[in-house]
């Protein structure tokens, strides 16, 4: 079953540029230079129930705009959106009862009142029955470990504590679809791990579909099988995360650390291998193409030279994404 | 029904918060009282120099002022949207509102209630009864009902005008100074309409109908029969203006551009 179906979605913003100088300002009074800018440019996307999808892109790539259209906040300029079988903007009030939203930089909770009072207001807003609330939220509160925070006002919580409460607040009505916009921004490692573990749990237990945007690609690595990569409003990759890694990385890198200084001449000459010196006792071997070369190379090197350490470097997702954006690599 | 119970939930939450900031609350009520007192003193000073203002005597004007305070107090308690542009559009709080399954305008009203402003209504009633005693006015039983209808009409007019102005924020994100100006204009409705020139009379009756919050409905209770037609038109204008503002609001929400992160 498709939870999200998006076809040829487009969102344009009108912006006007101002002319320089005072004379320019006067001209702006009468005619303005309008510029149409497509924040989201013809994207199509389907997401099935129970998927966890990472939605990534640079600042201004159109991530937030897409999320805001998917959640019914913004009206699309053209294209069709069906989420949970509804049109988010047209059936807004009915629709938002079936989704949960966390904006990392914006609070859903009431600043001055205790966390549990916020939950209670939300329970009322979403018309959740006492029975459902107690059963479901008891579990959420326990897993996120926020029981001791419930009677504190939000303004007295630390960022990590607040984020966990935000997440719980988005789940008061146990929505089948969850949008998370930068949920781990500014959090320390322990809190991040807790949040990830929790997301995995609700995904398994309730088959909750999760769409996640983040700048922290380790979140995506830990949670999402599928990633959607966005650049200048267009989708440039949509597929498995590990395929992205395979696609993007030309070859592997092996780092040899020798006991003593080793000249270039004592390293094996093999086709498809490039050597690069890191420091006096360390060399990097770059293998292009065949992965079977790895074991051959290692055995050749180790036989001739006394070795201290050997490391096969895998390229991190972060590096891949950086590379894609720098080199403008299209992976479709 | 759901909206009513939601209202009580928010209101009780609001009271809980206010009780923790007791000093603040008391200061706010006192400062409201002070400004109402100043307005009253102004009227008294004017009538030390003249016995009539456009054919109305001192106690009639005081009565109009007292009446005006009641819808104004209700408006101030429930429709705090004067900083809507700043708070919800520029800061992007509207995003949060729109992800919740309740009408967006109603949510904002609930979030911004300021129940302590209701004390102004009590002041208004006291001022009115003082004027009534001086004027020897009598009240029939149905006047109580009419009073409620007129107050609701006046509140709706206020709400309609201010909501309509707030919706400008959906189309233009630049800051405007219309809101404070409107608060000034709204004060004109507290004085007899016939003391102004024709253009201002027209504006206060049909375009920014603040006269329907003060002088027109009050003239019914003052037995000023020449204004009865306008007086009974108060609830109609209220429903009309609130209706227009809701239509504008719903159109505006579709134009909402959101704030960047």
Interface residues (C-beta under 8 A of the other chain):
Chain A: X13 X64 X65 X68 X71 X72 X73 X74 X75 X89 X92 X93 X94 X96 X97 X99 X101 X103 X105 X106 X107 X108 X110 X112 X113 X117 X120 X121 X124 X125 X126 X127 X181 X182
Chain B: X2 X5 X6 X9 X10 X13 X16 X17 X20 X92 X93 X94 X95 X96 X98 X99 X100 X101 X102 X103 X254 X255 X256 X257 X258 X260 X261
